[in-house]
Amino acid sequence: MNQPIIECLKLSKKYVLTKIQPKLSLREEMEKFIRSVITRNVQFIPQKENFWALKNISFNIYQGETIGVIGPNGAGKSTLLKILANIITPTSGKIILRGTIGSLLEVGAGFRGELTGRENVYLAGAILGIPKVKIDKQFTEIVNFSGVKKFIDIPVKYYSSGMYIRLAFSVTIQLEPDILLVDEVFAVGDNKFQEASLKKMEEICSEKKRTIIFISHNMDFIKRLCKKVYLIKKGRIVAQGDAEKIIKIYLDNN
């Protein structure tokens, strides 16, 4: 069997949370100060607790697979993709990636606001290791699909969220990374963009050349694109397998 394009072994991510003390009235602050002077305990030690966004996650994904990731808000889905995209580092565990990564994780991530749309297209290509001559050939197709031709030489900080994500999606899709990470991008944009993007994703899935990990709260989108699904709750993969089966488990318990 071929090697997995993504190997994830016992991956965990911990955040240390600091509890914010409730705001006190002036009288309560004075009483607190007096008590601290009397007891000579003037040091304030904030309360902290550990929050495990991911805990002991392991899986293998192979070239050409499209994996859906579902679960409630705060389950750890986006944290997982950010680790795979090398945006944040895991607390423990190991990841092996055998290919280039293209990510569409959130509006505002990836592009430089001060650069124009045109400049960001070439920057994204350079990050993926795409030769400039190839970007030149695909540039017109990228811009036409995004629908932002009139604004391509304007800094993207002036784009609407819909314009931004359309261009980001078009760049990532057309430049053909080996691994594509997608997190709820279809929540931004109109129905026309959603349908065009889904059709493009379906084309990619049918070719089985690129590997896709797709997060969405829209189960219809998941069913349309994914044959296999991971269900994540409280930082753990609690179920995985056939999309229809895992989606039913999720919906029956929510």
C-alpha positions as a Markdown table, in Angstrom:
| # | Residue | x | y | z |
|---|---|---|---|---|
| 1 | Met | 0.0 | 0.0 | 0.0 |
| 2 | Asn | 1.2 | 3.5 | -0.7 |
| 3 | Gln | 2.3 | 5.7 | 2.1 |
| 4 | Pro | -0.3 | 8.1 | 3.6 |
| 5 | Ile | 0.0 | 11.7 | 2.4 |
| 6 | Ile | -0.9 | 12.8 | 5.9 |
| 7 | Glu | 0.1 | 10.9 | 9.0 |
| 8 | Cys | -1.1 | 12.1 | 12.4 |
| 9 | Leu | 0.1 | 10.3 | 15.5 |
| 10 | Lys | -1.2 | 11.0 | 19.1 |
| 11 | Leu | -1.7 | 14.7 | 18.3 |
| 12 | Ser | -2.6 | 17.0 | 21.2 |
| 13 | Lys | -3.0 | 20.7 | 21.7 |
| 14 | Lys | -3.2 | 22.4 | 25.1 |
| 15 | Tyr | -4.1 | 26.0 | 25.9 |
| 16 | Val | -3.5 | 27.5 | 29.3 |
| 17 | Leu | -6.5 | 29.6 | 30.3 |
| 18 | Thr | -6.3 | 32.4 | 32.8 |
| 19 | Lys | -9.4 | 33.1 | 34.8 |
| 20 | Ile | -10.4 | 36.8 | 34.8 |
| 21 | Gln | -11.4 | 38.0 | 38.2 |
| 22 | Pro | -14.8 | 39.7 | 38.4 |
| 23 | Lys | -14.7 | 43.5 | 38.6 |
| 24 | Leu | -15.0 | 44.8 | 42.1 |
| 25 | Ser | -16.6 | 48.0 | 43.4 |
| 26 | Leu | -14.4 | 50.7 | 45.0 |
| 27 | Arg | -15.4 | 49.5 | 48.4 |
| 28 | Glu | -14.6 | 45.9 | 47.7 |
| 29 | Glu | -11.2 | 46.9 | 46.3 |
| 30 | Met | -10.5 | 48.9 | 49.5 |
| 31 | Glu | -11.5 | 45.9 | 51.7 |
| 32 | Lys | -9.3 | 43.6 | 49.6 |
| 33 | Phe | -6.4 | 46.0 | 49.9 |
| 34 | Ile | -6.7 | 46.3 | 53.6 |
| 35 | Arg | -6.9 | 42.5 | 54.1 |
| 36 | Ser | -3.8 | 42.0 | 51.9 |
| 37 | Val | -1.9 | 44.6 | 54.1 |
| 38 | Ile | -3.0 | 42.9 | 57.3 |
| 39 | Thr | -2.1 | 39.4 | 56.1 |
| 40 | Arg | 1.0 | 40.8 | 54.2 |
| 41 | Asn | -0.3 | 38.9 | 51.2 |
| 42 | Val | 0.0 | 41.5 | 48.5 |
| 43 | Gln | 0.8 | 39.1 | 45.6 |
| 44 | Phe | -2.0 | 38.4 | 43.2 |
| 45 | Ile | -1.7 | 35.0 | 41.5 |
| 46 | Pro | -4.2 | 34.6 | 38.7 |
| 47 | Gln | -6.0 | 31.3 | 38.5 |
| 48 | Lys | -5.1 | 29.1 | 35.5 |
| 49 | Glu | -6.4 | 26.0 | 34.0 |
| 50 | Asn | -5.5 | 23.7 | 31.1 |
| 51 | Phe | -7.8 | 23.4 | 28.1 |
| 52 | Trp | -7.2 | 20.5 | 25.7 |
| 53 | Ala | -8.4 | 21.6 | 22.3 |
| 54 | Leu | -7.2 | 18.3 | 20.8 |
| 55 | Lys | -6.3 | 15.1 | 22.7 |
| 56 | Asn | -4.5 | 12.1 | 21.4 |
| 57 | Ile | -5.7 | 12.3 | 17.7 |
| 58 | Ser | -4.4 | 9.7 | 15.3 |
| 59 | Phe | -5.2 | 9.0 | 11.7 |
| 60 | Asn | -3.8 | 8.3 | 8.2 |
| 61 | Ile | -5.2 | 10.0 | 5.0 |
| 62 | Tyr | -4.2 | 8.8 | 1.5 |
| 63 | Gln | -3.8 | 10.6 | -1.8 |
| 64 | Gly | -7.1 | 11.3 | -3.5 |
| 65 | Glu | -9.2 | 11.0 | -0.3 |
| 66 | Thr | -11.7 | 13.7 | 0.6 |
| 67 | Ile | -12.4 | 13.7 | 4.4 |
| 68 | Gly | -15.2 | 15.6 | 6.0 |
| 69 | Val | -14.6 | 16.8 | 9.6 |
| 70 | Ile | -17.8 | 17.5 | 11.6 |
| 71 | Gly | -18.6 | 18.2 | 15.2 |
| 72 | Pro | -20.1 | 20.9 | 17.5 |
| 73 | Asn | -18.5 | 24.4 | 17.9 |
| 74 | Gly | -15.4 | 24.2 | 20.0 |
| 75 | Ala | -14.8 | 20.5 | 19.3 |
| 76 | Gly | -11.3 | 21.1 | 17.9 |
| 77 | Lys | -12.0 | 20.9 | 14.2 |
| 78 | Ser | -10.4 | 24.2 | 13.2 |
| 79 | Thr | -7.5 | 23.7 | 15.6 |
| 80 | Leu | -6.7 | 20.4 | 13.8 |
| 81 | Leu | -6.6 | 22.1 | 10.4 |
| 82 | Lys | -4.5 | 25.0 | 11.7 |
| 83 | Ile | -1.9 | 22.5 | 13.0 |
| 84 | Leu | -1.9 | 20.7 | 9.6 |
| 85 | Ala | -1.4 | 24.1 | 7.9 |
| 86 | Asn | 1.5 | 24.9 | 10.3 |
| 87 | Ile | -0.3 | 28.0 | 11.6 |
| 88 | Ile | -0.1 | 26.7 | 15.2 |
| 89 | Thr | 2.1 | 24.0 | 16.7 |
| 90 | Pro | 0.9 | 21.0 | 18.6 |
| 91 | Thr | 1.7 | 20.5 | 22.3 |
| 92 | Ser | 2.6 | 16.9 | 21.6 |
| 93 | Gly | 2.4 | 14.3 | 18.9 |
| 94 | Lys | 3.7 | 14.0 | 15.4 |
| 95 | Ile | 2.5 | 15.0 | 11.9 |
| 96 | Ile | 4.1 | 13.8 | 8.6 |
| 97 | Leu | 2.9 | 15.6 | 5.4 |
| 98 | Arg | 4.0 | 14.3 | 2.0 |
| 99 | Gly | 2.9 | 17.1 | -0.3 |
| 100 | Thr | 2.3 | 20.8 | -0.6 |
| 101 | Ile | -0.5 | 22.4 | 1.5 |
| 102 | Gly | -3.1 | 24.9 | 0.3 |
| 103 | Ser | -5.4 | 26.2 | 3.1 |
| 104 | Leu | -8.7 | 28.1 | 3.2 |
| 105 | Leu | -9.2 | 28.3 | 6.9 |
| 106 | Glu | -10.7 | 31.7 | 7.6 |
| 107 | Val | -11.4 | 35.1 | 6.0 |
| 108 | Gly | -8.3 | 37.2 | 6.6 |
| 109 | Ala | -5.8 | 34.4 | 6.7 |
| 110 | Gly | -3.2 | 33.9 | 4.0 |
| 111 | Phe | -3.3 | 37.2 | 2.1 |
| 112 | Arg | -1.4 | 40.4 | 3.0 |
| 113 | Gly | -3.8 | 43.3 | 3.3 |
| 114 | Glu | -1.4 | 45.9 | 2.0 |
| 115 | Leu | -0.8 | 44.0 | -1.2 |
| 116 | Thr | -3.1 | 44.1 | -4.2 |
| 117 | Gly | -5.1 | 41.1 | -5.4 |
| 118 | Arg | -2.6 | 40.5 | -8.2 |
| 119 | Glu | 0.4 | 40.6 | -5.8 |
| 120 | Asn | -1.3 | 38.2 | -3.4 |
| 121 | Val | -1.9 | 35.7 | -6.2 |
| 122 | Tyr | 1.8 | 35.6 | -7.0 |
| 123 | Leu | 2.8 | 35.5 | -3.3 |
| 124 | Ala | 0.4 | 32.6 | -2.7 |
| 125 | Gly | 2.0 | 30.8 | -5.7 |
| 126 | Ala | 5.5 | 31.4 | -4.4 |
| 127 | Ile | 4.6 | 30.0 | -1.0 |
| 128 | Leu | 3.3 | 26.9 | -2.7 |
| 129 | Gly | 6.5 | 26.6 | -4.7 |
| 130 | Ile | 4.7 | 27.3 | -8.0 |
| 131 | Pro | 7.0 | 28.7 | -10.8 |
| 132 | Lys | 6.1 | 32.2 | -11.9 |
| 133 | Val | 5.7 | 31.0 | -15.5 |
| 134 | Lys | 2.9 | 28.6 | -14.4 |
| 135 | Ile | 1.1 | 31.3 | -12.4 |
| 136 | Asp | 1.3 | 33.6 | -15.5 |
| 137 | Lys | -0.5 | 30.9 | -17.5 |
| 138 | Gln | -3.2 | 30.4 | -14.9 |
| 139 | Phe | -3.6 | 34.0 | -13.8 |
| 140 | Thr | -6.5 | 34.9 | -16.1 |
| 141 | Glu | -8.4 | 31.7 | -15.1 |
| 142 | Ile | -7.8 | 32.5 | -11.4 |
| 143 | Val | -9.1 | 36.1 | -11.8 |
| 144 | Asn | -12.1 | 35.1 | -14.0 |
| 145 | Phe | -13.3 | 32.4 | -11.6 |
| 146 | Ser | -13.0 | 34.8 | -8.6 |
| 147 | Gly | -15.1 | 37.5 | -10.2 |
| 148 | Val | -12.8 | 40.3 | -8.9 |
| 149 | Lys | -11.2 | 41.3 | -12.2 |
| 150 | Lys | -12.1 | 45.0 | -11.7 |
| 151 | Phe | -10.5 | 45.1 | -8.3 |
| 152 | Ile | -7.4 | 42.9 | -8.9 |
| 153 | Asp | -5.0 | 45.8 | -8.6 |
| 154 | Ile | -6.5 | 47.2 | -5.4 |
| 155 | Pro | -5.1 | 46.2 | -2.0 |
| 156 | Val | -7.1 | 43.3 | -0.6 |
| 157 | Lys | -7.7 | 45.2 | 2.7 |
| 158 | Tyr | -10.4 | 47.1 | 0.8 |
| 159 | Tyr | -12.1 | 43.9 | -0.4 |
| 160 | Ser | -15.4 | 42.7 | 1.1 |
| 161 | Ser | -15.2 | 39.3 | 2.9 |
| 162 | Gly | -17.0 | 37.8 | -0.1 |
| 163 | Met | -14.5 | 39.2 | -2.6 |
| 164 | Tyr | -11.6 | 38.1 | -0.4 |
| 165 | Ile | -12.7 | 34.5 | 0.0 |
| 166 | Arg | -13.6 | 34.2 | -3.7 |
| 167 | Leu | -10.1 | 35.2 | -4.7 |
| 168 | Ala | -8.4 | 33.1 | -2.0 |
| 169 | Phe | -10.5 | 30.1 | -3.1 |
| 170 | Ser | -9.7 | 30.6 | -6.8 |
| 171 | Val | -6.0 | 30.9 | -6.1 |
| 172 | Thr | -5.8 | 27.8 | -3.9 |
| 173 | Ile | -7.9 | 25.7 | -6.3 |
| 174 | Gln | -6.2 | 26.7 | -9.5 |
| 175 | Leu | -2.6 | 26.4 | -8.2 |
| 176 | Glu | -3.3 | 22.8 | -7.4 |
| 177 | Pro | -1.6 | 22.0 | -4.0 |
| 178 | Asp | -1.3 | 18.3 | -3.1 |
| 179 | Ile | -3.4 | 18.8 | 0.1 |
| 180 | Leu | -6.3 | 21.2 | 0.4 |
| 181 | Leu | -7.6 | 22.3 | 3.8 |
| 182 | Val | -11.0 | 23.9 | 3.7 |
| 183 | Asp | -12.8 | 25.3 | 6.8 |
| 184 | Glu | -16.3 | 26.8 | 6.3 |
| 185 | Val | -15.4 | 29.0 | 3.4 |
| 186 | Phe | -18.8 | 28.5 | 1.8 |
| 187 | Ala | -20.4 | 30.3 | 4.6 |
| 188 | Val | -19.1 | 33.5 | 3.0 |
| 189 | Gly | -20.4 | 34.6 | -0.4 |
| 190 | Asp | -23.6 | 34.4 | -2.4 |
| 191 | Asn | -25.4 | 31.3 | -3.6 |
| 192 | Lys | -23.8 | 31.6 | -7.1 |
| 193 | Phe | -20.3 | 31.5 | -5.6 |
| 194 | Gln | -21.2 | 28.6 | -3.3 |
| 195 | Glu | -22.6 | 26.5 | -6.2 |
| 196 | Ala | -19.6 | 27.3 | -8.5 |
| 197 | Ser | -17.2 | 26.5 | -5.7 |
| 198 | Leu | -18.9 | 23.2 | -4.8 |
| 199 | Lys | -18.9 | 22.1 | -8.5 |
| 200 | Lys | -15.2 | 22.9 | -8.7 |
| 201 | Met | -14.6 | 20.9 | -5.5 |
| 202 | Glu | -16.6 | 18.0 | -7.0 |
| 203 | Glu | -14.4 | 18.0 | -10.1 |
| 204 | Ile | -11.3 | 17.8 | -7.9 |
| 205 | Cys | -12.8 | 15.0 | -5.8 |
| 206 | Ser | -13.7 | 13.0 | -8.9 |
| 207 | Glu | -10.1 | 13.2 | -10.2 |
| 208 | Lys | -8.8 | 11.6 | -7.0 |
| 209 | Lys | -5.4 | 13.4 | -7.4 |
| 210 | Arg | -5.6 | 15.8 | -4.6 |
| 211 | Thr | -6.3 | 15.2 | -0.9 |
| 212 | Ile | -9.0 | 17.3 | 0.8 |
| 213 | Ile | -9.9 | 17.8 | 4.4 |
| 214 | Phe | -13.2 | 19.7 | 4.6 |
| 215 | Ile | -14.9 | 21.2 | 7.6 |
| 216 | Ser | -18.5 | 22.3 | 7.5 |
| 217 | His | -21.6 | 22.6 | 9.6 |
| 218 | Asn | -23.6 | 22.1 | 6.5 |
| 219 | Met | -24.3 | 18.4 | 6.3 |
| 220 | Asp | -25.5 | 18.6 | 2.7 |
| 221 | Phe | -22.1 | 20.0 | 1.6 |
| 222 | Ile | -20.4 | 17.2 | 3.5 |
| 223 | Lys | -22.5 | 14.5 | 1.9 |
| 224 | Arg | -22.0 | 16.0 | -1.5 |
| 225 | Leu | -18.2 | 16.1 | -1.3 |
| 226 | Cys | -17.1 | 13.4 | 1.2 |
| 227 | Lys | -17.3 | 9.6 | 1.4 |
| 228 | Lys | -15.5 | 9.4 | 4.7 |
| 229 | Val | -16.1 | 11.6 | 7.8 |
| 230 | Tyr | -14.4 | 12.1 | 11.2 |
| 231 | Leu | -16.7 | 13.2 | 14.1 |
| 232 | Ile | -14.8 | 15.2 | 16.7 |
| 233 | Lys | -16.1 | 16.0 | 20.1 |
| 234 | Lys | -14.2 | 17.6 | 23.0 |
| 235 | Gly | -10.9 | 17.3 | 21.1 |
| 236 | Arg | -11.2 | 13.6 | 20.3 |
| 237 | Ile | -12.2 | 11.6 | 17.2 |
| 238 | Val | -15.2 | 9.7 | 18.6 |
| 239 | Ala | -16.4 | 8.2 | 15.3 |
| 240 | Gln | -15.2 | 7.8 | 11.7 |
| 241 | Gly | -16.3 | 6.0 | 8.6 |
| 242 | Asp | -19.0 | 6.3 | 5.9 |
| 243 | Ala | -20.3 | 9.8 | 5.6 |
| 244 | Glu | -24.0 | 9.0 | 5.8 |
| 245 | Lys | -23.5 | 6.8 | 8.9 |
| 246 | Ile | -21.3 | 9.3 | 10.8 |
| 247 | Ile | -23.6 | 12.2 | 9.9 |
| 248 | Lys | -26.6 | 10.3 | 11.3 |
| 249 | Ile | -24.7 | 9.5 | 14.5 |
| 250 | Tyr | -23.9 | 13.2 | 14.9 |
| 251 | Leu | -27.4 | 14.5 | 14.1 |
| 252 | Asp | -29.1 | 11.9 | 16.4 |
| 253 | Asn | -27.0 | 13.1 | 19.3 |
| 254 | Asn | -27.4 | 16.8 | 18.8 |
